[in-house]
Amino acid sequence: MLRHVPDLLVPGTRPAGPPAPRQGQHGHVGEPVSRLDGALKVRGAARFAAEVPLERLLYAAIVHSTIARGRIAALETAAAEAAPGVALVMTYRNAPRMKAPEAFGEGDGVAGSNLPVMQDDSIHWNGEVVAVVLAETQEQADHAAGLVSATYESATATTDFAAAQTGARGPGQVVGEPAMVASGDAEIALAESEHRVDRTYSTPPLNHNAIELHAATVDWVGGSLVVHDATQMITGTAGALAHVFGLRPDQVRVLSPFVGGGFGGKTLWSHQILAAAAAKLARRPVRLVLSRAGVYRLVGGRTPTVQRVALGANRDGQLAALIHTGVAAMTAHNNCPEQFTFPARHLYAARTLRLEQKVADMDMLANSWMRAPGESIGTFALESAIDELAYEMKIDPIELRRRWEPQRDPTSRSAFSSRHLIEAYADGASRFGWERRDPTPGRRRDGEWLVGMGVATATYPYYRMPGVKARLRLDAYGHLTVSTAGHEMGMGTATVQAQHAADRLGLPLEQVSFAYGDSLLPAGAMAGGSSQTAGTVAAVTAASVALVEKVLKLAGNDSPLAGLRPDDVVACDGGLAHARDPSRHESYTSILRRARRDSVEVEQAGSIPLEQMKYSMHSTGAQFAEVGVNAVTGEVRVRRFLGSFDCGRILNPRTAASQFRGGIVMGIGLALSEHTLLDPRNGRIANPSLAEYHVPVHLDVPEIEVMWTDIPDPQAPLGARGIGEIGITGTAAAIANAVFNATGKRVRHLPITLDKLL
């Protein structure tokens, strides 16, 4: 197997090219550089998908179904068509013929589901689009949409998660891994354990609430499709739209330079396809912006789960049995089971284990990825159960986890590429003041507030997707342009990649530009799975090696670099120099001008990501929460929060801290307030607005402190693992455990609302 092969014989486990210098040589990587796109955002100069101006633009409004399953019996559109400003009303009767998109997990699919879009009279969920109205203004379109009348023939629908669980099935695979993993007989080991807990936890459905609403501005130009989209999968979206409309890949262009938050929800849904179809029908450009309620009805979110966690420990605290099983809701037309058992597969050493996931099919909007899908809710159940066991054993929960620290991955048996979770716990506990925690619940008060502390492990796997490419263009003025079809959703992609390229080629940061957000550029990494940084870094690294080789050839015999090979030189001070004789240096400008070249350009793909096949690669961390629970009202307030992370090398402390904090804020929402209310009678979402679906606001969020080990992972490009999603993992459990420490009441069903504490 690959894990037994020495590193030197496995291309990709050590990324090509010399390592980029650490801070102090060129001083970019590792520095807290402010986001390069920040000024554009502040000035309002960053143009989003709903702001692209086009001549003769039509505005779209949507009519949603009101049943969960069945067919359209009658559809009256005459009144809407006669309304002022209306250009047309598109329904299944006049929509262009289109192929069904491929869902995630199907070939190269990136769509939320594989259902055909507006191709017949069938209804698959409550909220599916039955009509699209196009008009000269948004107000006219919205008014006319209210004039469309539809009646339905309902069919029996499964809209109650509790009822759906009776028919739960095994999904076969979960994100490419077996749905069931077992070692030994965990049930017998549990029964024989001296200490054990066996509990059921549940998490509710959640919806995406990015500040930027989902939008697409679409135009057909000479038979080609141009889509200004808010997406975190530019390359995949372009390919998927080409498939749906029967076009060649080069006939579709997707532009998405700025995305106002994604978190897994800004992928391909029906609204982009409908906008393109309507524009084709009208022969005019179309803008379709979902309302907030429209996002709830057309963009999938996190699915509900019921999870059993059973832990058995011996007298010395060693873990004898680890059982984590459960059910998640899904549909028959998507493949997105929440991988809630994944943390249990890789975190702790257990003598026996049984980890199994099932799915319950429902007639609902297809669920989808939402920041740390699986790991966020899986850590709530697992880490809450660990806290329960630690309390039962009268042992500090950090010490219990320390005793379970594995030497190798517990399920794959692969070596860890780098793992410093125990250090992260030690550092975090010291900074947070964990030694002041009273292990007896309910004894610490601050007036009418009961105060408690809780802790939990954070974890998220390392991913690096294959096929990511980068183009480097170096001009005769010494300016470098890095191009790849990547994404900027506020996490600092452009900034970090510019820092890396500047260090890699020995340039000042102001001499580097990063072009992204356009499917015409080389295929980029998706902004998902915390994978974009690693994938792009690997591609830029490979392209940098190729560029140095090309520039060195152009230098010729008249250069101080004459006779040197690529391995003999380093990039520094705006050019190349002999690695052992810095006096033999020539600038890029000098080389290109002598060669009479305006520029030199290369394009390369990153190495095959064999490192994640050979090693167990995960970011980990320790989440510490202090909460106050009002003894009179039951209100819960997070008073302090600290996250201590081990994610490899931190490339930009400023943008990294923002990512960690953002994840923790979403974790606070997961713990205390967020809950999509799905009416079990008809599958209708009952709270599709920010007035009724409660995300954390400023007063809900305390000062959040973050810290990290900053120990490079020797197998990851630049030593960095992903950081975009780990912040949400472990957060809900840390808060729930703190609530127990404050009150003595254990809440196992999220969110933790005051009615569960009174």
C-alpha positions in Angstrom: 0.0 0.0 0.0 1.0 3.6 -0.6 1.6 4.3 3.1 4.5 1.8 3.1 6.4 3.5 0.2 9.2 5.8 1.2 8.5 9.5 0.7 11.2 10.0 -1.9 9.6 7.4 -4.1 6.1 9.0 -4.0 5.8 12.1 -6.2 3.5 14.7 -4.5 4.2 13.8 -0.9 6.9 16.4 -0.9 5.7 19.3 -3.2 8.0 20.1 -6.1 10.5 23.0 -5.9 12.4 24.5 -3.0 10.4 25.6 -0.1 9.3 29.2 0.0 11.4 31.1 2.5 10.1 31.6 6.0 9.5 35.0 7.4 12.6 37.1 7.5 14.0 36.3 4.1 11.4 37.8 1.8 9.0 38.6 4.6 5.6 37.9 2.9 4.5 34.4 3.9 3.7 34.4 7.6 3.1 38.2 7.7 -0.3 39.7 8.7 -0.8 41.4 5.3 -4.2 43.1 5.0 -6.5 41.8 2.3 -5.7 43.1 -1.1 -9.4 43.4 -2.0 -10.2 45.2 1.3 -10.0 48.7 -0.2 -12.4 47.7 -3.1 -14.9 46.3 -0.5 -14.7 49.4 1.6 -15.2 51.8 -1.3 -18.0 49.8 -2.8 -16.0 49.2 -5.9 -16.1 45.4 -5.7 -18.8 44.4 -8.2 -20.9 41.4 -7.2 -23.1 39.2 -9.4 -26.3 41.2 -8.9 -24.5 44.5 -9.8 -23.2 43.8 -13.3 -24.8 46.3 -15.7 -26.1 45.0 -19.1 -28.2 46.7 -21.7 -31.8 45.6 -22.2 -31.6 43.7 -18.9 -34.7 41.9 -17.7 -35.4 41.2 -14.0 -36.7 37.8 -12.8 -39.1 36.9 -10.0 -40.0 33.3 -9.0 -43.2 31.5 -8.1 -42.7 28.6 -5.7 -44.8 25.4 -5.3 -46.8 25.0 -2.1 -46.9 21.2 -1.9 -44.1 18.7 -1.1 -44.8 16.2 -3.8 -47.2 15.8 -6.7 -47.9 17.6 -10.0 -49.2 20.9 -11.3 -52.8 20.4 -12.2 -53.4 23.9 -13.5 -51.2 27.0 -14.0 -52.8 30.3 -14.9 -50.3 32.9 -16.2 -52.5 35.2 -18.3 -52.9 37.9 -15.7 -49.1 38.0 -15.1 -48.3 38.1 -18.8 -50.7 41.1 -19.2 -49.2 43.0 -16.2 -47.2 46.2 -16.9 -43.6 45.7 -18.0 -43.8 41.9 -18.2 -41.8 40.4 -21.1 -42.7 36.7 -20.5 -43.6 34.1 -18.0 -41.6 30.8 -18.2 -43.1 27.6 -17.0 -42.5 23.9 -17.9 -44.8 24.5 -20.9 -42.4 26.8 -22.7 -39.0 26.4 -21.0 -36.1 25.3 -23.3 -35.4 21.6 -23.3 -32.4 20.9 -20.9 -30.6 17.9 -19.6 -30.7 17.2 -15.9 -27.6 18.4 -14.0 -25.3 16.0 -12.3 -25.3 16.1 -8.5 -22.3 16.0 -6.3 -20.8 12.6 -6.4 -22.0 11.9 -9.9 -19.1 12.3 -12.4 -18.0 15.9 -12.4 -21.3 17.1 -10.9 -21.5 20.2 -8.7 -25.3 20.6 -8.6 -27.3 20.3 -5.5 -29.5 17.6 -7.0 -29.9 15.7 -10.3 -33.5 16.7 -10.8 -34.4 18.1 -14.2 -35.2 21.8 -13.9 -38.6 22.9 -15.1 -39.0 20.1 -17.7 -42.4 18.7 -16.7 -45.3 19.3 -14.3 -43.9 17.2 -11.4 -43.2 18.7 -7.9 -40.5 17.2 -5.7 -40.4 19.6 -2.7 -42.3 22.4 -1.2 -40.8 25.5 -2.7 -39.7 24.2 -6.1 -40.0 26.8 -8.9 -43.2 26.6 -11.0 -42.8 29.9 -12.9 -40.3 32.6 -13.6 -41.6 36.0 -14.5 -39.4 38.4 -16.5 -40.1 42.2 -16.5 -38.4 45.5 -17.2 -38.0 46.2 -13.5 -37.7 44.1 -10.4 -40.9 45.7 -8.9 -42.9 44.8 -12.0 -41.6 41.2 -12.0 -42.4 40.8 -8.3 -45.9 42.2 -8.7 -46.6 39.9 -11.7 -45.3 36.8 -9.9 -48.1 37.4 -7.4 -50.6 37.1 -10.2 -49.6 33.6 -11.2 -52.1 31.0 -10.0 -51.3 27.3 -9.6 -53.3 24.3 -8.3 -51.8 21.0 -7.6 -52.6 17.3 -7.3 -50.8 16.2 -4.2 -49.1 12.8 -3.7 -48.1 11.1 -0.5 -45.0 12.8 0.8 -42.5 12.0 3.5 -41.9 15.3 5.3 -41.5 14.2 8.9 -37.9 13.2 9.9 -39.0 11.1 12.8 -41.3 9.0 10.5 -38.7 8.9 7.7 -36.2 7.2 10.1 -38.2 4.0 10.1 -37.1 3.4 6.5 -33.4 4.5 7.0 -31.0 2.9 4.6 -27.2 2.5 4.2 -25.9 5.0 1.7 -23.1 2.7 0.6 -20.4 5.3 0.8 -20.1 8.6 2.6 -17.9 11.1 0.8 -15.9 8.3 -0.7 -15.5 6.3 2.5 -17.5 3.3 3.7 -20.7 4.1 5.6 -19.7 1.6 8.3 -16.4 1.0 9.9 -15.9 -1.6 12.7 -13.1 -3.2 14.6 -13.7 -5.8 17.2 -17.1 -6.2 19.0 -17.8 -2.8 20.4 -21.2 -3.6 21.9 -19.7 -6.5 24.0 -16.7 -4.3 25.0 -19.2 -1.5 26.0 -21.2 -3.9 28.1 -18.0 -5.1 29.9 -16.5 -1.6 30.5 -16.2 -0.4 34.0 -17.3 3.1 33.0 -19.7 3.8 30.2 -22.1 6.3 28.7 -24.7 5.6 26.0 -26.6 8.7 24.8 -28.6 10.0 21.9 -28.0 13.5 20.5 -29.8 15.4 17.8 -29.1 18.3 15.6 -31.8 20.3 13.6 -31.8 21.3 9.9 -30.1 24.6 9.3 -30.1 27.1 6.4 -27.5 29.1 4.6 -27.5 32.8 5.4 -24.7 34.4 3.5 -25.0 38.2 3.5 -24.9 38.3 -0.3 -28.1 36.7 -1.6 -27.7 34.1 -4.3 -27.8 35.9 -7.7 -27.0 35.4 -11.4 -26.8 37.9 -14.2 -26.9 36.0 -17.5 -26.5 36.7 -21.2 -26.3 34.7 -24.4 -23.8 36.2 -26.7 -23.5 34.6 -30.2 -24.6 31.2 -29.0 -22.4 31.2 -26.0 -23.5 31.6 -22.4 -22.0 34.2 -20.1 -23.0 33.9 -16.4 -22.0 36.5 -13.7 -22.6 34.3 -10.7 -22.0 34.1 -6.9 -20.3 30.7 -6.8 -17.5 28.9 -5.0 -17.1 26.4 -7.8 -16.4 28.4 -11.0 -14.8 25.7 -13.1 -17.3 23.1 -12.1 -20.3 25.4 -12.6 -19.1 26.3 -16.2 -18.8 22.6 -17.0 -22.2 21.8 -15.5 -24.0 24.5 -17.4 -22.4 23.3 -20.6 -23.8 19.9 -19.9 -27.3 21.1 -19.1 -27.6 23.3 -22.2 -25.7 20.9 -24.6 -22.8 23.3 -25.2 -19.1 22.8 -25.6 -17.1 23.8 -22.6 -15.6 26.8 -24.4 -19.1 28.1 -25.0 -19.8 28.8 -21.3 -18.0 31.5 -19.3 -18.7 32.0 -15.6 -17.4 35.1 -13.8 -17.5 35.4 -10.1 -14.7 37.7 -8.8 -16.4 38.5 -5.5 -18.6 36.3 -3.4 -20.3 37.7 -0.3 -20.0 34.5 1.8 -20.5 30.9 0.6 -20.0 28.3 3.4 -20.9 25.5 1.0 -24.1 27.1 -0.3 -22.8 29.0 -3.3 -22.8 26.2 -5.7 -25.0 25.2 -8.7 -28.7 25.4 -7.8 -31.8 25.7 -10.0 -31.8 29.5 -10.1 -28.7 29.8 -12.3 -30.2 27.3 -14.7 -33.5 29.0 -14.7 -31.9 32.4 -15.3 -30.0 31.0 -18.3 -33.1 29.3 -19.7 -35.2 32.4 -19.3 -32.6 34.6 -21.0 -32.4 32.1 -23.9 -36.2 32.2 -24.2 -36.4 36.0 -24.0 -33.3 36.6 -26.1 -32.3 39.3 -23.6 -30.0 39.3 -20.6 -31.6 38.3 -17.3 -30.9 39.0 -13.6 -32.3 36.7 -11.0 -31.7 37.5 -7.4 -33.2 35.2 -4.8 -35.0 36.8 -1.9 -34.0 35.6 1.6 -37.1 33.4 1.6 -36.1 32.2 -1.9 -32.7 31.1 -0.6 -34.4 29.0 2.1 -36.6 27.4 -0.6 -34.1 26.8 -3.3 -30.6 26.4 -1.7 -30.1 23.4 0.5 -28.6 23.6 3.9 -27.5 21.3 6.8 -29.7 18.2 7.3 -31.2 17.0 10.6 -29.5 14.1 12.4 -30.1 11.7 15.3 -26.9 10.3 16.6 -26.0 7.6 19.2 -22.7 7.8 20.9 -21.6 5.1 23.4 -18.3 5.1 25.1 -16.8 2.5 27.4 -13.6 3.0 29.4 -11.5 0.8 31.7 -10.5 1.8 35.2 -7.3 3.5 34.0 -9.3 5.6 31.5 -8.3 3.7 28.3 -11.1 3.7 25.7 -12.4 0.1 25.3 -15.4 0.9 23.1 -16.3 3.7 20.8 -19.7 3.6 19.1 -21.0 6.4 16.9 -24.0 5.7 14.8 -27.0 7.6 13.5 -29.3 8.8 10.7 -29.3 11.9 8.6 -32.1 13.1 6.3 -31.4 13.2 2.5 -33.4 13.0 -0.7 -33.5 10.4 -3.5 -31.9 12.9 -6.0 -28.7 14.0 -4.2 -25.8 12.4 -2.5 -24.8 14.4 0.5 -25.0 12.4 3.7 -23.7 14.4 6.6 -20.4 12.6 7.5 -21.0 13.0 11.3 -19.0 9.8 12.2 -15.8 11.1 10.6 -14.3 12.7 13.7 -14.7 9.4 15.6 -12.8 7.7 12.8 -9.6 9.7 13.3 -9.4 11.3 16.7 -9.1 8.7 19.5 -7.5 5.4 20.1 -10.1 2.8 21.0 -9.7 -1.0 21.4 -13.0 -1.6 19.6 -15.2 0.6 17.6 -18.4 0.7 15.5 -19.1 3.7 13.3 -22.1 3.6 11.0 -24.3 6.1 9.2 -27.7 5.7 7.6 -29.8 8.1 5.6 -33.6 8.7 5.7 -35.1 9.8 2.4 -37.5 12.7 2.6 -39.4 14.8 0.1 -37.6 18.1 0.7 -35.2 20.4 -0.8 -31.9 18.6 -1.3 -29.6 19.1 1.6 -26.1 20.3 0.9 -22.7 21.2 2.3 -22.6 23.7 5.1 -19.4 24.8 6.8 -17.7 21.6 8.1 -20.5 19.3 7.0 -20.6 16.3 9.3 -17.7 17.4 11.5 -19.5 20.3 13.0 -22.5 18.2 14.2 -20.5 15.0 14.7 -18.2 16.7 17.2 -21.2 18.0 19.1 -22.4 14.5 19.8 -19.0 12.8 20.3 -17.4 15.6 22.4 -20.5 15.9 24.5 -20.4 12.2 25.2 -16.7 12.4 26.2 -17.6 15.2 28.7 -20.3 13.0 30.1 -17.9 10.1 30.5 -15.3 12.3 32.1 -17.8 13.6 34.6 -19.0 10.0 35.4 -15.3 9.0 35.9 -14.5 12.1 37.9 -11.5 12.9 35.6 -10.6 16.1 33.9 -11.9 15.9 30.3 -8.6 17.2 28.9 -6.7 14.5 30.7 -9.2 11.8 29.4 -8.6 12.9 25.9 -4.8 12.9 26.5 -5.0 9.2 27.5 -6.8 8.4 24.2 -4.2 10.1 22.0 -3.4 7.7 19.1 0.0 7.0 17.7 -1.4 6.3 14.2 -4.8 6.9 12.6 -7.2 4.6 14.5 -9.1 3.4 11.4 -6.8 3.7 8.4 -3.7 2.8 10.5 -1.8 5.4 8.4 0.9 7.6 10.0 -0.1 11.1 10.8 1.6 13.7 8.6 1.7 16.0 11.6 -0.3 16.0 14.8 0.1 18.4 17.8 -3.4 18.2 19.3 -2.0 17.7 22.9 0.2 20.8 22.5 -2.9 22.8 21.3 -4.8 21.6 24.4 -2.0 22.5 26.7 -1.5 26.0 25.2 -5.2 26.7 25.2 -5.8 25.5 28.7 -3.0 27.7 30.0 -4.2 30.8 28.2 -7.9 30.3 29.0 -7.3 29.6 32.7 -8.8 26.1 32.6 -7.2 25.3 36.1 -9.9 27.7 37.6 -12.7 25.5 36.4 -14.8 23.9 39.2 -15.5 20.3 38.2 -18.7 20.3 40.3 -21.6 21.8 38.3 -23.6 24.8 39.5 -21.1 26.1 42.2 -19.8 29.2 40.4 -22.1 32.2 40.3 -22.0 35.9 39.2 -25.1 37.5 40.6 -28.1 35.7 39.1 -25.8 34.1 36.5 -24.5 30.5 36.8 -21.1 30.3 35.2 -19.4 27.3 33.7 -16.5 26.2 31.5 -16.5 23.6 28.8 -14.0 22.2 26.3 -14.1 20.1 23.1 -11.9 18.9 20.3 -12.0 20.5 16.9 -11.1 18.6 13.8 -11.3 18.9 10.0 -9.6 16.8 7.3 -6.9 18.0 4.9 -8.0 18.0 1.3 -6.1 18.9 -1.9 -8.0 18.4 -5.1 -6.2 17.3 -8.3 -6.3 19.2 -11.5 -5.7 22.7 -10.2 -3.7 24.8 -12.5 -1.9 28.2 -12.4 -0.6 30.5 -15.1 2.3 32.8 -14.3 3.1 35.8 -16.6 6.3 37.8 -15.8 6.7 41.0 -17.8 9.8 43.0 -18.7 9.0 45.4 -15.9 9.4 42.6 -13.3 5.6 42.4 -12.6 4.2 39.0 -12.1 0.5 38.0 -12.7 -0.7 34.8 -11.2 -3.9 33.5 -12.8 -6.3 30.7 -11.8 -10.0 30.3 -11.7 -10.2 30.6 -7.9 -12.5 32.4 -5.6 -12.5 35.2 -3.1 -15.3 34.9 -0.6 -13.6 37.0 2.1 -11.1 34.6 3.3 -8.1 36.3 1.7 -7.3 34.0 -1.2 -5.9 36.7 -3.4 -3.7 38.1 -0.6 -2.2 34.8 0.6 -1.5 33.6 -3.0 0.2 36.9 -3.8 2.3 36.6 -0.7 3.3 33.1 -1.7 4.1 34.0 -5.3 6.1 37.0 -4.2 8.2 34.9 -1.9 8.5 32.0 -4.4 10.0 34.3 -7.1 11.7 36.9 -4.9 9.5 39.8 -5.7 8.1 42.7 -3.7 4.4 42.1 -2.9 3.4 45.2 -4.9 4.9 43.6 -8.0 2.5 40.7 -7.9 -1.1 40.6 -9.1 -3.6 37.7 -8.6 -6.2 37.2 -11.3 -9.1 34.9 -10.4 -12.9 34.6 -10.6 -13.2 33.7 -14.3 -13.7 30.3 -15.9 -11.5 31.3 -18.9 -8.5 31.2 -16.6 -6.7 27.9 -15.8 -8.9 25.5 -13.9 -8.9 26.6 -10.2 -9.6 24.9 -6.9 -13.1 24.9 -5.6 -13.5 27.1 -2.5 -14.7 24.2 -0.4 -13.4 21.5 1.9 -10.8 23.9 3.2 -8.9 22.9 0.1 -8.4 26.0 -2.0 -5.2 27.3 -0.4 -3.3 24.0 -0.6 -4.5 23.3 -4.2 -3.6 26.7 -5.4 -0.2 26.8 -3.6 0.7 23.5 -5.2 -0.1 24.8 -8.7 1.7 28.1 -8.2 4.7 26.1 -6.9 4.8 23.9 -10.0 4.4 26.9 -12.3 7.1 28.8 -10.4 9.6 26.0 -11.0 8.7 26.0 -14.7 9.0 29.8 -14.9 12.5 29.8 -13.3 13.6 27.2 -15.8 12.3 29.3 -18.7 13.8 32.5 -17.5 17.2 30.8 -16.9 17.2 29.6 -20.5 16.5 33.1 -21.7 19.4 34.4 -19.6 21.9 32.9 -22.1 25.7 33.0 -22.1 26.0 36.8 -21.5 24.3 36.5 -18.1 26.0 36.1 -14.7 23.8 33.0 -14.5 25.4 31.4 -17.5 25.9 27.7 -17.1 23.7 27.3 -14.0 21.0 24.8 -13.7 17.6 25.4 -12.1 18.7 23.6 -8.9 21.7 26.0 -8.7 19.7 29.2 -8.4 17.4 31.0 -6.0 14.8 33.7 -6.7 15.6 36.9 -4.8 15.7 40.7 -5.2 13.6 40.7 -8.3 15.6 38.1 -10.2 17.7 35.0 -10.0 21.0 34.4 -8.2 23.5 31.6 -7.6 22.4 29.8 -4.4 26.0 29.9 -3.0 27.3 33.0 -4.7 24.8 35.9 -4.4 27.0 38.2 -6.5 26.0 36.1 -9.5 22.6 37.8 -9.8 20.5 39.2 -12.6 17.1 40.8 -12.5 14.1 39.5 -14.4 13.9 42.9 -16.2 17.5 42.6 -17.4 17.1 39.0 -18.6 13.8 39.7 -20.5 15.0 42.9 -22.1 18.3 41.4 -23.3 16.2 38.5 -24.8 13.9 41.1 -26.4 10.9 39.6 -24.7 7.9 41.6 -23.4 7.0 38.8 -21.1 7.4 35.1 -20.4 4.5 32.8 -19.5 4.0 29.3 -18.1 1.0 27.2 -17.0 1.3 24.2 -14.8 -0.9 21.9 -12.7 -0.1 21.0 -9.2 1.4 17.7 -8.3 -1.0 14.7 -7.8 -2.1 14.9 -4.1 -0.6 11.6 -3.1 0.2 12.9 0.4 -3.4 12.6 1.5 -3.4 9.0 0.3 -0.3 8.0 2.2 -0.8 9.9 5.4 -3.7 10.7 7.8 -3.9 14.5 7.5 -6.1 16.5 9.7 -6.3 19.9 11.3 -7.1 19.7 15.0 -7.8 22.1 17.8 -9.1 22.6 21.3 -12.2 24.8 21.9 -12.7 26.5 25.3 -16.0 28.2 26.3 -17.1 30.0 29.3 -20.9 30.6 29.5 -23.3 32.3 31.8 -26.8 30.9 32.3 -29.4 33.1 33.9 -30.9 31.3 36.8 -34.1 33.2 36.5 -34.8 33.3 32.7 -32.6 30.4 31.4 -30.9 32.7 29.0 -27.5 31.5 27.8 -24.6 33.9 27.1 -21.2 32.9 25.9 -18.9 35.1 28.1 -15.5 34.0 26.7 -14.3 31.8 24.0 -10.8 30.6 23.0 -9.8 28.4 20.1 -6.3 26.8 20.1 -5.5 25.2 16.7 -3.0 22.9 15.1 -3.3 23.5 11.4 0.2 23.4 10.1 1.9 26.6 9.1 -0.2 29.8 9.2 0.4 31.8 6.0 -1.3 35.0 7.0 -2.1 35.5 10.7 -4.6 38.3 10.0 -6.7 36.4 7.5 -6.3 33.1 9.5 -7.6 34.7 12.7 -10.6 36.0 10.8 -11.3 32.5 9.4 -11.1 30.9 12.9 -13.3 33.5 14.5 -15.9 33.3 11.7 -16.2 29.5 12.2 -16.5 29.9 15.9 -19.3 32.5 15.4 -21.2 30.0 13.2 -20.6 27.4 16.0 -22.3 29.7 18.5 -25.3 29.9 16.2 -25.3 26.1 15.8 -25.2 25.7 19.6 -27.7 28.3 20.8 -30.1 29.7 18.2 -30.2 28.3 14.6 -33.0 26.0 13.7 -34.9 25.7 10.4 -38.5 24.9 11.3 -39.8 22.4 8.8 -43.5 21.8 9.0 -43.9 18.0 9.2 -47.4 18.2 7.7 -46.4 19.7 4.4 -42.6 20.2 4.2 -42.9 23.9 4.2 -40.1 26.0 5.9 -41.9 28.1 8.5 -39.2 30.6 9.3 -37.6 31.7 6.0 -36.2 35.0 7.2 -33.6 36.5 9.5 -36.3 37.8 11.7 -37.4 34.2 12.6 -34.2 32.2 11.9 -31.8 33.5 14.5 -28.1 33.8 13.5 -25.7 35.3 16.1 -25.6 39.0 16.1 -22.9 41.2 17.7 -24.4 41.1 21.2 -24.4 37.2 21.1 -20.7 37.1 20.3 -18.0 37.6 23.0 -14.4 38.5 22.5 -13.0 35.5 20.7 -9.3 34.7 21.2 -7.5 32.4 18.8 -4.1 30.9 18.9 -2.2 28.2 16.9 0.9 26.0 17.1 2.2 27.2 13.7 4.1 23.9 13.2 4.5 23.2 9.5 3.1 20.0 8.2 6.0 18.5 6.2 3.7 16.8 3.7 1.4 19.8 2.8 2.3 22.5 0.3 4.0 25.3 2.3 3.3 23.2 5.4 -0.2 24.5 5.6 -3.5 22.6 6.1 -6.9 24.1 5.7 -8.4 26.5 8.3 -11.7 27.7 6.8 -14.0 25.2 8.5 -12.3 23.9 11.6 -13.5 26.9 13.7 -17.1 25.7 13.8 -16.1 22.1 14.8 -16.2 21.4 18.6 -17.7 24.8 19.3 -21.3 23.6 20.0 -19.9 20.8 22.2 -17.7 23.2 24.2 -20.7 25.5 24.8 -23.0 22.5 25.7 -20.4 21.2 28.1 -20.0 24.6 29.7 -23.7 24.9 30.1 -23.7 21.6 32.0 -20.8 22.8 34.2 -22.8 25.9 35.0 -26.1 24.3 35.7 -25.8 20.5 36.0 -28.3 20.2 33.1 -27.2 18.2 30.0 -28.7 19.4 26.7 -28.3 16.8 24.0 -30.6 18.3 21.4 -29.6 21.5 19.6 -30.1 24.4 19.8 -29.7 25.0 23.5 -32.7 27.3 24.1 -33.9 28.6 27.4 -37.0 26.3 27.5 -34.5 23.3 27.8 -32.9 24.9 30.9 -35.8 26.3 32.9 
